[in-house]
Amino acid sequence: MQRDGQERAQATGQAKRARWAVAAMFMANGFVMGAWAPQIPLLMPRHGVTEAVLGLLILALGIGAVGAMLFTGRFIARFGARRVLQTFALALVPVLPLVVFSPTLPAVTLSMAVFGAIAGSMDVAMNAHAVEIERRLGRAIMSSSHGFWSLGGFVGGGAGSLVIAGWGAEAQSLGAAAVVAVIVIGAGRYLLPTDRTLLQQVAGGSAPLDAPKARLLPRDLHVWLLGFLAFFAMVPEGAILDWAAIYLQKELGADLVVSGLGFAFFAGAMAVMRFLGDAVRNRFGAVMTLRVSGLVGAAGLMAAALAPVDWVALAGFFVAGIGLANIVPILFSAAGNHPGLPSATAISIVTMVGYGGILIAPFTIGFLAEHMGFRPTYAALSALLVVVALLARRAADADGVRAVIKADAAARA
């Protein structure tokens, strides 16, 4: 009996360490994306391209990410989330310098596809590993884990703009790679060792490990709808990540430092709200939180679209970050607890479709912005968040996350 208690205490301590390790992985991933944001406007003069061509480059990044996400669930089912996460986290280290130092347009296109594939696969593995830790701890950590991603984006975007202004794009990319290397190497050893039972729960549902594999593209329409709601949330997020700096420069006359703060303010607001997200959801429920979040995000994006000066646009992006902060974590929780599909399969589908918004849609935004301007484009995107608010009840499975986690924890006790 005493031995059982010691083993449970040891497992709990291991899970607590893993909780901070996976938070560090989220932060590293967000840091790279934040560091990438102020690099985007520099690609146009460096390679002599327009907004539309830049949109095609971002499309290459998106195709790489979405294509890799489709298969990451299979990798997790075979090798476990820990090994997959460790592998793609290490592969993330050189991707930003790879893009920045690419000498030709074809080379930078290929580099961006590799960037997207590695970052996207790491994203699926991070979320799947967070599910494993939730089940071991018996409490939710998803919103705060995404908060660490936003914190990383805030630091990467804010510091990245200053480093570029002082030392140049090449130095900034190498510095970002060094920071990410320290984080992922230090955190990787503390990730949760793959438990065969947990691997079955997360990657293979309740079926035996030798049961037939889940379909690569399941026919569960509810999961696909959750994916498209994530898409509607991530289209505005991608519009801010990839185009806020250019919008602030070209249409509001902001300088290099201020223009780089657009995504940083947005990511900072998301970080704060995501750290509060679990408590907000526990009090008001996932459906109500999702509904209000969609409306607040729409209001912030509309304010940015109508802004007469750059500081009003920054405030609008900040409010949009508050609204968007907990939409995706709620949808991931709903997918991971949707009955009838393995957690990793459902999460990979929602991630794949959702990240189409942040990675692929900016191509269309670049085309529209070149012909219509950014103001009407941002205004139109606010309508997508109103749709999320109207369909918030579709994420009701997320309200059951704590019950599912407690049941799993009780079964393991």
KALINBEL-V701658 format. One record per pair of residues at least 4 apart in sequence whose ideal C-beta (glycine too) atoms are under 6 Angstrom apart, sorted by the first residue. I is the first residue (numbers start at 1). J is the second residue. Records with the same first field share a line. If there is no record, write none. Layout:
I: J + J
This chain:
15: 133 + 136 + 137
17: 190
18: 133 + 190 + 191 + 192
19: 133 + 141
21: 187 + 190 + 191
22: 129 + 130
23: 145 + 148
24: 183 + 187
25: 89 + 126 + 187
26: 126 + 145 + 148 + 149
27: 148 + 151 + 152
28: 180 + 183 + 184
29: 122 + 149
30: 149 + 152 + 153
31: 152 + 156
32: 96 + 180
33: 153
34: 153 + 156 + 157
35: 156 + 160 + 176
37: 157 + 241 + 263
38: 160 + 161 + 164 + 260
39: 169
40: 242
41: 245 + 246
42: 46 + 169
43: 47 + 54
44: 49 + 54
47: 105
49: 53 + 54
51: 366 + 369 + 370
52: 366 + 367 + 370
54: 366
55: 363 + 366 + 367
57: 109 + 112
58: 242 + 362 + 363
59: 363
60: 109 + 112 + 113
61: 112 + 115 + 116 + 359
62: 116 + 359 + 360
63: 67
64: 113 + 116 + 117
65: 116 + 120 + 355 + 359
66: 352 + 356
68: 117 + 120 + 121
69: 120 + 124 + 348 + 351 + 352
70: 352
72: 121 + 124 + 348
73: 344 + 345 + 348
75: 79 + 84
76: 81 + 84 + 128 + 203 + 344
77: 203 + 204
79: 83 + 84
80: 194 + 199
81: 85 + 125 + 128 + 129 + 132
82: 191 + 194
84: 125
85: 89 + 125 + 129
86: 188
88: 118 + 121 + 122
89: 122 + 184
91: 118
92: 118 + 122
93: 177 + 180 + 181
94: 98 + 177
95: 115 + 118
96: 173 + 176
97: 101 + 173 + 174 + 177
98: 111
99: 111 + 112 + 115
100: 169 + 170 + 173
102: 107 + 108 + 111
103: 107
116: 120
124: 348 + 351
127: 332 + 347
128: 202 + 344 + 347
130: 141 + 142 + 145
131: 202 + 336 + 343
132: 192 + 198 + 202
133: 137 + 192
134: 140 + 141 + 405
135: 405 + 408
138: 405 + 406 + 409
140: 278 + 401
141: 145
142: 329 + 333
143: 274 + 277 + 278 + 326 + 329
144: 275
146: 274 + 329
147: 271 + 274 + 275
150: 267 + 270 + 271 + 274
151: 271
152: 156
153: 157 + 267
154: 158 + 264 + 267 + 268 + 271
155: 159
156: 160
157: 263 + 264
158: 264
160: 172
161: 257 + 260
163: 167 + 172
164: 169 + 172
165: 256 + 257
167: 171
181: 185
184: 188
194: 199
198: 202
199: 203
200: 204 + 209
202: 343 + 344
203: 342 + 344
204: 342
205: 342
207: 211
214: 342 + 345
218: 341
220: 341
223: 335 + 338 + 346 + 349
225: 394
226: 331 + 334 + 335 + 350
227: 349 + 350 + 353 + 354
228: 353
229: 331 + 388
230: 234 + 328 + 331 + 350 + 354
231: 353 + 354 + 356 + 357
232: 384 + 387 + 388
233: 324 + 327 + 328 + 388
234: 238 + 354 + 357 + 358
235: 357 + 361 + 384
236: 301 + 381
237: 324 + 358
238: 242 + 357 + 358 + 361 + 362
239: 243 + 365 + 381
240: 244 + 263 + 266 + 317
241: 263
242: 362
243: 247 + 365
244: 262 + 263
245: 259 + 260 + 262
246: 250
247: 251 + 374
248: 252 + 254 + 259 + 262 + 310
249: 254 + 259
251: 374
252: 310 + 313
254: 258 + 259 + 310
258: 310
261: 265
262: 317
263: 267
265: 314 + 317 + 318
266: 317 + 321
269: 318 + 321 + 322
270: 274 + 321 + 325
273: 322 + 325
274: 325
276: 280
277: 326
280: 289
281: 286 + 289
284: 288 + 289
285: 399
286: 290 + 330 + 395 + 398 + 399
287: 392 + 393 + 396
289: 293 + 326
290: 330 + 392 + 395
291: 389 + 392
293: 323 + 326 + 327
294: 385 + 388 + 389
295: 389
296: 322 + 323
297: 320 + 323 + 324 + 385
298: 382 + 385 + 386
300: 316 + 319 + 320 + 323
301: 320 + 378 + 381 + 382
302: 379 + 382
303: 316
304: 313 + 316 + 317 + 378
305: 375 + 378 + 379
307: 312 + 313 + 316
320: 324
326: 330
330: 395 + 398
331: 350 + 395
333: 398 + 401
334: 395 + 397 + 398
335: 346 + 347 + 350
336: 343 + 347
337: 397 + 400 + 401 + 404
338: 346 + 397
341: 345 + 346
347: 351
348: 352
350: 354
351: 355
355: 359
356: 360
357: 361
365: 369 + 377
368: 372 + 377
369: 374 + 377
372: 376
374: 378
400: 404
